[in-house]
Amino acid sequence: MKIPRTLAVIAALLVPLMAISATGSATMAAGPGPTVPFQDSYPISVEAGDYDLLYLVLDFAPGAGIPLHYHGGPAAVVGMEGELTLRPHDGPERKLMPTDVVNEKAGAHHVMLNTSSANARILAVILLPKDKEVTTVVDTETKMPGPTVPFQGSYPITAIAGEYDLVNLVLDFAPGAEIPLHFHGGPAVVVGMDGQLTLRPQGAAEKKLNSGDVVQEKAGAIHQMINTSNTNARILAGVLLPKGVELTTLLGTQPAGMPTTGSNNALDPVLPVLIVSLLFLGVGGGAYRMANRNRRS
């Protein structure tokens, strides 16, 4: 059976369109995304004002601790290594193990102590008002070695009053892993911990994020993150995220391993109409030629 030329042309047009619709993009797929081994999200109410968005890593050697104290702002804390003992002033003692989370209100009195025989490490994101101290020790009589702070970052921000999530994230990038062009819904302080990560801000020069480096990201700032090295890279991120806003919005191809939040394909809403129109064109063109042949015969 001979296929009419018009239908053959339409088929040639439909094949790439349907392929684009199936893949969501006509470009090469992005690499795998990062993994998130540690995370916490602390719902807080924020008054309008100036703050420092802090990220702190605290290492407690055996016997090290902080006597009864409080923090000047809310803190989202995640256990990373070892075992730390928490003794709230008005609550039962508890152990903070790896991946455990503790959300501390501003002014809440508590003790932190490493009673084990191994080192302990915690990750803390704090939203600190400009006129407040990070930590105020109440029990000045008890003496003990304090923790060390191997990594830290600070981002001065101005917040409007409202409801937020104080987000604490650790992201691991294997070689070749990336987050393509994207932006965050709130300001972020990012600290390099291990390896080297390449940052490519839109409209600005590429830079490398090495261990101990700090990057301050404005809400809505478009950028790419990729591990172009041959070793793993780890970053720490603290984000002040307004309620109801997405943490990360992708502008490019969805990397493998990251959750899909919707299609990025601009053809999705018009593709069905385009296909039907082309089919009608083929059927109509074939009928027109058949009618002309009948008249000539």
KAFEN-V480120 format. One record per residue. PSI is psi in whole degrees, -180 to 180 (999 if undefined). OMEGA is omega as a letter, one per 20 degrees, with the letter a starting at -180 (999 if undefined). D_FIRST is the distance of its C-alpha to the first C-alpha in Angstrom with 2 decimals. Layout:
# KAFEN-V480120
psi:PSI omega:OMEGA d_first:D_FIRST
psi:PSI omega:OMEGA d_first:D_FIRST
This chain:
# KAFEN-V480120
psi:130 omega:a d_first:0.00
psi:129 omega:a d_first:3.80
psi:127 omega:r d_first:6.44
psi:146 omega:a d_first:9.51
psi:-38 omega:a d_first:12.42
psi:-43 omega:r d_first:14.76
psi:-34 omega:r d_first:13.00
psi:-40 omega:r d_first:12.79
psi:-42 omega:a d_first:16.48
psi:-42 omega:r d_first:17.40
psi:-39 omega:r d_first:16.08
psi:-32 omega:r d_first:18.17
psi:-36 omega:a d_first:21.08
psi:-34 omega:a d_first:20.95
psi:-52 omega:r d_first:21.03
psi:-33 omega:r d_first:24.51
psi:-43 omega:r d_first:25.83
psi:-33 omega:r d_first:25.06
psi:-42 omega:r d_first:26.61
psi:-41 omega:r d_first:29.68
psi:-39 omega:a d_first:30.01
psi:-36 omega:a d_first:29.92
psi:-19 omega:a d_first:32.53
psi:-4 omega:a d_first:34.66
psi:150 omega:r d_first:34.96
psi:1 omega:a d_first:33.22
psi:169 omega:r d_first:36.29
psi:142 omega:a d_first:37.44
psi:149 omega:r d_first:38.99
psi:164 omega:r d_first:42.76
psi:179 omega:r d_first:44.98
psi:151 omega:r d_first:46.60
psi:174 omega:r d_first:49.13
psi:163 omega:r d_first:52.84
psi:159 omega:a d_first:54.42
psi:89 omega:a d_first:57.28
psi:-24 omega:a d_first:59.95
psi:137 omega:r d_first:62.61
psi:155 omega:r d_first:62.45
psi:150 omega:r d_first:64.48
psi:120 omega:a d_first:64.23
psi:111 omega:r d_first:67.46
psi:127 omega:a d_first:67.38
psi:157 omega:r d_first:70.25
psi:133 omega:a d_first:71.69
psi:134 omega:r d_first:72.53
psi:153 omega:r d_first:75.09
psi:137 omega:r d_first:74.55
psi:-173 omega:a d_first:76.11
psi:138 omega:a d_first:75.98
psi:167 omega:r d_first:75.11
psi:125 omega:r d_first:74.42
psi:111 omega:a d_first:71.30
psi:143 omega:r d_first:72.51
psi:125 omega:a d_first:70.89
psi:136 omega:r d_first:73.39
psi:123 omega:a d_first:73.17
psi:127 omega:r d_first:76.41
psi:126 omega:r d_first:77.50
psi:111 omega:r d_first:80.26
psi:162 omega:r d_first:82.14
psi:127 omega:a d_first:83.88
psi:-12 omega:r d_first:86.68
psi:154 omega:r d_first:85.37
psi:-177 omega:r d_first:84.87
psi:117 omega:r d_first:85.60
psi:180 omega:a d_first:88.49
psi:124 omega:a d_first:88.25
psi:175 omega:r d_first:86.36
psi:163 omega:r d_first:83.87
psi:152 omega:a d_first:81.24
psi:-11 omega:r d_first:81.25
psi:168 omega:r d_first:77.65
psi:147 omega:a d_first:75.04
psi:133 omega:r d_first:73.60
psi:112 omega:a d_first:70.38
psi:136 omega:r d_first:71.36
psi:133 omega:r d_first:69.25
psi:135 omega:a d_first:70.67
psi:-42 omega:a d_first:69.25
psi:150 omega:r d_first:71.52
psi:-157 omega:a d_first:74.41
psi:126 omega:r d_first:76.28
psi:139 omega:r d_first:78.20
psi:128 omega:r d_first:80.64
psi:131 omega:r d_first:80.62
psi:89 omega:r d_first:83.66
psi:147 omega:a d_first:83.25
psi:-31 omega:a d_first:86.59
psi:30 omega:a d_first:85.77
psi:174 omega:a d_first:83.35
psi:153 omega:r d_first:82.91
psi:148 omega:r d_first:82.39
psi:161 omega:r d_first:78.89
psi:137 omega:r d_first:77.16
psi:110 omega:a d_first:74.46
psi:170 omega:r d_first:72.08
psi:134 omega:a d_first:68.96
psi:-9 omega:r d_first:66.25
psi:150 omega:r d_first:68.84
psi:148 omega:r d_first:69.27
psi:126 omega:r d_first:72.39
psi:116 omega:a d_first:72.43
psi:125 omega:r d_first:75.90
psi:152 omega:r d_first:77.22
psi:132 omega:r d_first:79.36
psi:-3 omega:a d_first:82.98
psi:122 omega:a d_first:82.29
psi:135 omega:r d_first:85.02
psi:166 omega:r d_first:84.05
psi:142 omega:r d_first:84.82
psi:129 omega:a d_first:82.39
psi:136 omega:r d_first:83.62
psi:101 omega:a d_first:82.31
psi:3 omega:a d_first:84.30
psi:-179 omega:r d_first:82.19
psi:8 omega:r d_first:82.76
psi:160 omega:r d_first:79.50
psi:152 omega:r d_first:78.32
psi:143 omega:a d_first:76.45
psi:135 omega:r d_first:74.13
psi:157 omega:r d_first:72.99
psi:127 omega:a d_first:70.72
psi:132 omega:r d_first:71.91
psi:126 omega:a d_first:70.52
psi:135 omega:r d_first:73.24
psi:104 omega:a d_first:73.23
psi:119 omega:r d_first:76.74
psi:148 omega:a d_first:78.46
psi:-29 omega:a d_first:80.05
psi:14 omega:a d_first:83.60
psi:155 omega:r d_first:83.22
psi:146 omega:r d_first:83.87
psi:-50 omega:a d_first:81.12
psi:131 omega:r d_first:83.52
psi:119 omega:r d_first:87.02
psi:126 omega:a d_first:89.05
psi:-44 omega:r d_first:91.28
psi:92 omega:a d_first:93.00
psi:-4 omega:a d_first:94.77
psi:-35 omega:a d_first:97.13
psi:127 omega:a d_first:94.62
psi:132 omega:r d_first:93.96
psi:154 omega:r d_first:90.92
psi:140 omega:a d_first:88.71
psi:175 omega:r d_first:85.83
psi:161 omega:r d_first:82.15
psi:160 omega:a d_first:80.75
psi:89 omega:a d_first:77.91
psi:-25 omega:a d_first:75.65
psi:140 omega:r d_first:72.94
psi:154 omega:r d_first:73.19
psi:154 omega:a d_first:71.65
psi:140 omega:a d_first:72.61
psi:109 omega:r d_first:70.83
psi:126 omega:a d_first:72.97
psi:161 omega:r d_first:71.09
psi:123 omega:a d_first:71.87
psi:145 omega:r d_first:70.56
psi:156 omega:a d_first:70.36
psi:141 omega:r d_first:71.58
psi:-172 omega:r d_first:69.06
psi:136 omega:a d_first:67.44
psi:168 omega:r d_first:65.94
psi:128 omega:r d_first:64.86
psi:110 omega:a d_first:66.73
psi:135 omega:r d_first:64.10
psi:118 omega:a d_first:64.93
psi:144 omega:r d_first:62.10
psi:126 omega:a d_first:61.86
psi:129 omega:r d_first:58.58
psi:125 omega:r d_first:57.75
psi:112 omega:r d_first:55.30
psi:164 omega:r d_first:54.14
psi:128 omega:a d_first:53.29
psi:-13 omega:r d_first:50.17
psi:150 omega:a d_first:50.42
psi:163 omega:r d_first:50.28
psi:112 omega:a d_first:50.17
psi:-177 omega:a d_first:48.00
psi:127 omega:a d_first:49.17
psi:173 omega:r d_first:50.96
psi:162 omega:a d_first:54.12
psi:152 omega:a d_first:56.62
psi:-9 omega:r d_first:57.86
psi:168 omega:r d_first:61.49
psi:146 omega:a d_first:63.77
psi:138 omega:r d_first:63.69
psi:125 omega:a d_first:66.16
psi:133 omega:a d_first:64.52
psi:128 omega:r d_first:66.53
psi:134 omega:a d_first:65.34
psi:-52 omega:r d_first:66.50
psi:149 omega:r d_first:64.89
psi:-158 omega:a d_first:62.88
psi:131 omega:r d_first:61.42
psi:142 omega:r d_first:58.79
psi:127 omega:r d_first:57.25
psi:131 omega:a d_first:57.32
psi:86 omega:r d_first:55.27
psi:143 omega:r d_first:56.43
psi:125 omega:r d_first:54.33
psi:11 omega:a d_first:56.19
psi:169 omega:a d_first:58.83
psi:145 omega:r d_first:59.50
psi:146 omega:r d_first:58.27
psi:161 omega:r d_first:61.03
psi:136 omega:r d_first:61.73
psi:107 omega:a d_first:63.08
psi:175 omega:a d_first:65.41
psi:126 omega:a d_first:67.70
psi:-14 omega:r d_first:70.23
psi:152 omega:a d_first:68.45
psi:136 omega:r d_first:68.05
psi:134 omega:r d_first:65.38
psi:120 omega:a d_first:65.78
psi:122 omega:r d_first:62.54
psi:153 omega:r d_first:62.64
psi:132 omega:r d_first:60.53
psi:-4 omega:r d_first:57.24
psi:124 omega:a d_first:57.66
psi:132 omega:a d_first:54.24
psi:167 omega:r d_first:54.16
psi:147 omega:r d_first:52.43
psi:130 omega:a d_first:54.03
psi:142 omega:r d_first:52.89
psi:101 omega:a d_first:54.51
psi:2 omega:a d_first:53.94
psi:-180 omega:r d_first:56.58
psi:16 omega:r d_first:56.34
psi:161 omega:a d_first:58.67
psi:151 omega:r d_first:58.53
psi:142 omega:r d_first:59.76
psi:134 omega:r d_first:61.36
psi:155 omega:r d_first:62.27
psi:136 omega:a d_first:64.36
psi:130 omega:r d_first:63.53
psi:130 omega:a d_first:65.53
psi:136 omega:r d_first:63.91
psi:103 omega:a d_first:65.42
psi:119 omega:r d_first:62.45
psi:143 omega:r d_first:62.76
psi:136 omega:r d_first:61.86
psi:0 omega:a d_first:58.29
psi:141 omega:r d_first:57.07
psi:140 omega:r d_first:54.55
psi:-48 omega:a d_first:56.19
psi:130 omega:r d_first:53.35
psi:120 omega:a d_first:50.45
psi:140 omega:r d_first:47.69
psi:-12 omega:a d_first:46.16
psi:-154 omega:a d_first:43.70
psi:138 omega:r d_first:41.48
psi:122 omega:r d_first:42.79
psi:149 omega:r d_first:44.41
psi:139 omega:r d_first:43.82
psi:-11 omega:r d_first:46.62
psi:147 omega:a d_first:47.51
psi:144 omega:r d_first:46.91
psi:126 omega:a d_first:44.05
psi:4 omega:a d_first:45.43
psi:169 omega:a d_first:42.30
psi:145 omega:r d_first:39.34
psi:11 omega:a d_first:40.02
psi:117 omega:a d_first:36.58
psi:-19 omega:a d_first:36.92
psi:-15 omega:a d_first:33.21
psi:-49 omega:a d_first:33.64
psi:-24 omega:a d_first:34.79
psi:-12 omega:a d_first:32.28
psi:-45 omega:r d_first:29.12
psi:-42 omega:r d_first:28.00
psi:-41 omega:a d_first:28.63
psi:-42 omega:a d_first:26.77
psi:-47 omega:a d_first:23.62
psi:-41 omega:r d_first:23.72
psi:-43 omega:r d_first:24.40
psi:-38 omega:r d_first:21.42
psi:-43 omega:r d_first:19.11
psi:-38 omega:r d_first:20.81
psi:-42 omega:a d_first:20.41
psi:-46 omega:a d_first:16.63
psi:-43 omega:a d_first:16.48
psi:-42 omega:r d_first:19.23
psi:-40 omega:r d_first:17.83
psi:-41 omega:r d_first:14.52
psi:-39 omega:a d_first:16.80
psi:-45 omega:a d_first:19.15
psi:-37 omega:r d_first:16.79
psi:-39 omega:r d_first:15.57
psi:-40 omega:r d_first:19.30
psi:-40 omega:r d_first:20.23
psi:-39 omega:r d_first:17.84
psi:-39 omega:r d_first:19.34
psi:-40 omega:a d_first:22.81
psi:-29 omega:r d_first:22.39
psi:999 omega:999 d_first:21.28
